């Protein structure tokens, strides 16, 4: 994950780098073109000045020949030669080894060849100029441009980061408040006012959304708690009446079966009611008390308490308990967590199979064999039917998740090697 500011800055720097890379050959082409054009003009001006000066001197043929020889010796970069016929002017570029400074290597020259008459004779003037300095000029210009470009880029990045940090400060402030918000301990959030229209609109709608969620959450908790309390009395009455009916005058086998079915359904409804009431109490933070719990001893004692359920399916328990594993938590809730996890393993185990319980200083793992994986999306949800053959209330694993959330633990389900593995991690 990358911050939004870094993503935009990366694109900006990448674009700037591409522009810089493209500007270097552009600098070279433009400066070289200007330099070459100026040298052409220089050669043309020098050639024209030479022509006019020679024509204005009115030399004799002998003096002219001597002047040409002297000119060629004094100006080796030019050559004045007599030719038979005149031709159109032309230019050329040539690389030639520097005969005066051999260590300098090869130099680039641009030449102009022009023709003009003197004393009725046609002469050819070759005028050359060294272009090697253009490369040095181009390198110097590119280096200076690069330095100033980097200074400009660095300044823009620094200024943009400082401005962005100030502009995004209301956003990060709002984000921090949202991170600390807990729906189980709802408190109204009021965001700090900002002069940025977009952030002000965002904060306004977030406040409306959070206030609405808090209101709905409180209504749901009150409904669950009130419904559970109100159901306790009629459920007890129905159970009492069924017990009286079962103990009354002799019943037929069919009537006895109907009463037993009603008892089983009533027991399930009673368990659902108790579990809903337990969830409501946890959501209302009625289990705040914590103590240091000897988890190794608690797990071992719970396996003994649930022996009847294990014997019904002829299950065996394989214990791997690290000694003296202790953690801080609410003992009542930890006992409920252990009961729900072990009973969940019992319900989904194949008869005459083995349940494995492993306890380490960092986690508790309970596994049992199974034919197929459970639906993880529904597994820890209230009344989520993770398996079509379940006989539970649909609240046991939801209670496990709620207990883990209250203690800051992490629950996890994994199906591996035909094993349902439930893990609670606290370290």
N, C-alpha and C positions, 0 to 999 in steps of 0.2 A: 504494500500500500504506500502511495506517495501523496503528500499534501498537494492541495489544489494549487497553491502558490508555486510550488516546485515544478509542477507540470507545466504551467504557463511560462515559468522562467526558462525551463528546458527548451520549449518551443522557440522562445525569443532568442536564446543564445544560439540555438541551431540555425535559425534564420540569419542571425548576424554573422555567424561563421560562414554560411554559404555566400552571403553578400561579400564578405571579405575575400574569400577564395576566388570569386568571380571578378572582384575589383583589381586583383594583382595583374592578370593578363590584360585587362582593359587599360590599366595604367601603362603597362609596357607598350601596348599597341599604339595608344594615343601619343605618348612621349616620343616613341620611335618615329611615328609619322611626322610629328611636328619637327623633330630634330632633322629628319631626312629632308623635309620640305625647306627648312632654313638653310641646310647645306647646299641644296640645289640653288637657292637664291644667292647664297654666298659665292658659289662657283660661277654663276652667270654674271654676277656683278664684277667679280675679279677678272673674268674673261673679257667683258666689255671694257673695263678700265684698261686692260693690257692692250686691247685692239686700238682704242682711241689714242692712247699714249704713243704707241708705235707709229700710227698713221700721222700723228701730229708732229713727230720729230723730223720728218723729211730727210731721212738718211740716204746716203748713197748705197749702192749694192754692196760695196766692200764693208762700209760701216754697219750696214744691216746684218751681214753675215757674222761680223765680229760681235755685234750686239746679241744676235741669236745664240751664238756659242756661249757668250758670257751669261746670258739669261738661263740657259739650260744648266750651267754649272752652279749658279747661285740659287736657282729654284728647282731643285731636283723633283719636287712634287708636281712640277709642271713641265711640259715638253712642247717646245715651239719648233715645228718642222715644216719645211717647204714640200708641197705636194703638187701633183699635176692638175687635179680637178677638185672642186669644192663639193661637199656633200651636206646633207641636212644634219643639223646638230643632234647629238645623242648623249645619253647618260649610261653609266654602268656602275655596278658594285663589285668589288673584288677584295679578297682576303690575301694579305701579303705579309711575309715575315718581316719584322722590324729589323732593318740592317744596322741601325744606329744603336739600338738597345736590344740585343738578342734575347736577353732574359725576359723581356716583355712578351715574347711569343708572337702570335699572329695578330695583325691589326686589320680592321675593316676600313676600306676606303670607298668613297663615292666620287666618281669622275664625270666630267663634262667635256665632250669633244665638240669643238666649234671651229668654223672655217671663216677666214676673212682675207682680203687682198692687201698687200703692201708693195708699193712700187710696181704695180702691175703683176705681181706674183701672188700665188695662192699659198697661204700658210694654214697649217692645222695646229690649234692650241689645245693641249690636253691639260685640264685643270683638275687636281685631286684634293680632297679634304678628308682628314682622318675622322671616322665616325665612332671610334672606340670609346670616346668619352660618353656617348649616349647610354651605354650599358651602365656605366658608373652612376650617371645621373638618374637613370631609371631605378637602380638599386637604392640609391639614397632617398629618392622620392617615395618608393615603396616602403622603406624602413620607417621613415618619418610618418607616413600615412598609417602604417601598422601600429606604431606606438600611440599615436593620437586616437586611433580607432579603439585600441584596447583601453585607453584611459576613458574614452567616452562610454564604451560598453560597461566597464567596471563601475563608473559613476552611475549609469542608468540602472544597473542591477542593484547597487546599494540604495539609491533613492527609491527605486520601485519597491524593494523589500521593506524599507522603513515606512513608506506610505501605506503599503499593503498591510503591514502589521497593525498600524493605527486604524486603518479602515475596517479590518477584519476583527478587531478587538471585541466589538459587541457580539459578533457571531460566536467566537470562542467562549465568551462569557455565558451566552445562552446555552451553548453545547455542554459546558461544565455543569450547569444547573440541571440539564436534562439527564446527564450521566448519574447524578446523585439522587435523582428522583426514584422512589420506590413505591410502587402501587400498593404494597402490603402495609406501608406506613405513609399513607398519602398526606402530603402537605401542599397547600396551594403555592404555586410558583409565580413570582412576579419578576419579569425581566426588566433590566435596567433600560431607561429610555435612551433612544439614539436618534441622531439627526439624519441617518440614512433611511430613506423611504422604504427600500426593500427589506432591510432588517427590522424596521418598525412593523411592517406588515407581517413578516414572518413571526415575530414575537407575539403579535396580537392573536394570530391564528393558533399558535402553539398554546397560548394561555387558554383559549376557548376549547381546544382539543383536550388538554390535560384536565381542565375543570369538568368537562363532560365525562371523561373516563373515570374521574374520581367519584362523581355522582352516581354513575352506573354501577361502579364497583361497590360502593356503599349500599346501594339498593339490593344488589345481589347477595351481599353478606348478610344484610338484615333479613332478607327473604329466607335464605338458607337456615339461619339461626332460628328465626321465628317458626319456620315450618318444622324444623327438627324438634323444637320444644313442644309445639302443639300436637305433633304426632305421637309423642311418648305416651300420653295418657290413653288415647283411643287404642293404640297398639297393645298396651298392657291389659286393657279391658277385653279386647278381642282374644288375647292369649288366655286370659282367665276364663272366659266363656267357653273356649274350646276345651280347656282342661276339665271344666265342669261337665261339658257334653260327653267327653271321653269317659268320665267316671260315672255317668248316669246308667240307666237301665241297659241291659245287654244290647250291643250293637252288632249289626251284621258285618260280615267281612268287607262288603262294599262301602258301608258307612265308615268303618274304621279306616279304610284306605283313603277316603275323601278327607277325613279329619287329619290324617297324617300328612297328606299333601298340603292341606291348609296350614298345618304347623310348619312345614318346611318353607313354604312361601312367606309365612309370617316371620319366621326367623331371619330369612334373607332381608325382608323389609326392615326388621328391627336393626340388623347389622348396618344396612344402608343409612338408617336414621342416625345411629351412633357415629358412623364415619363422617356423615355430613356435619354433625354437631362438633366432632373433633376438628374437622377442617375449619369450621367457623371460629372455633376457639383459637386455633393457631393463627388464623388471619387477623384475629383481634388481639394478638400478642398476649395471650393469657398463659403462655408457657415460657416466661422469661427467666425463670430460675435455672442456673447451671451449676454443675458440680463435676468433680473429677471422677470418671467412671472406669472401673476395671473391666474393659471390654472383653478380655480373654475369659474371665470368669462368667460374665454375663452371657456370652454366646454359648458356653458349655451348659449353663443352667437352663437356657431356653430350649436347647435340644432335648434335655431331660423332660421339660414340661410338655413338649409336643410329641412325646413318644406314642401316645394313643393314636394320633393322626398318622404317624409313620407306620405303626403296626397295621392299621386298616389297609394300607396298600403294600404292606410287607417291604417297606423301604429301609435301606441302611444308610447311615450317615458316616461319611469319611471326614474326620476333622484334622485340619492342619493349622493349629493355633500357635502363634508366637507367644511366648510367656510375657506377662506383665505389660500388655498393651493397654495404655490408658489414654483417654481423651476427655476434653471438657465438653459437656452438653447437658441437656435436660434428660434425666434418666427415664422418665415416663415415655417421652417421645422416642428415645433410643430403643427402649423395649418394644414399642409399637413398630418401629422400623424393622427390627430383627424378626418379630412375629410375622409381619406382612411378607418379608422377603422369603422366609423359610416356608410359610404356607403357600406362597406362590409357586415355589419349587415343588412342593408336595402335590399341588393340583395338576401341574403340568408334567410330572414324572410318570414314566411307564411303571406299572406294578412290578415289584421285585427288583427294582433298579437301585442305583446309588446316588445320593446327593452329596456333593463335595462342598465343604465350607473351609475356606482358607482365610486366615487372618494374619496380616503383617502390620508392622508399625505405621504403614502408610495407607492401607486399604483393607476392605472386607470384600471377599469374592464368594458368591454362592452360585453353583452351577448344577445343572441336571440335564439328562439326555432329552432329546427331542427330535422329531422327524422333520420339522420345517421351521424356518425363522418366523418370529412374531412381527406384527406390523409396528415398526418403531414410531410411526407418526401417531398411532393411537395408544401406544403402550402406557405412557405416563399421564394420559388425559383422563379426566373424570368420566366415568361410564364409557370409556373407550374399549370397544370389544377387539382386543388384539388377537384373540383366538376364538374360533367358532365353537369350541368345545369347553369353554371356561364355565366354571360353576360359581365364581366369585361374584362380588357385588360391583366390580368395575371401579372401585375406589381405593383398593389397597395400594397399588403402585402410584396413584395420584397423591396419596398420603405420604408415601416414601419420598416423592419429589418435594412435597411441601416441607417435610422435616429437614431434608438436605438443604433446601434454600434458606430455612431459618438458621441453620448452623453454618452456612457457607461451605457446604460440602458439594461434591459432584457425583451424581448418579449416572450410570452408563449401562447400556445393554449391548451384548455382542453374541452372535450365533456363529460358532466355529467348531468344526469337527463334530457336528451333530450334538453340540452342547449349547444350552441356553445359559449364558454367563451374565449375571448381574453384579456390578461392581459399585461400591461406594468408596470414594477417595476423599481423604481429608488433609493430606499433606502434599 
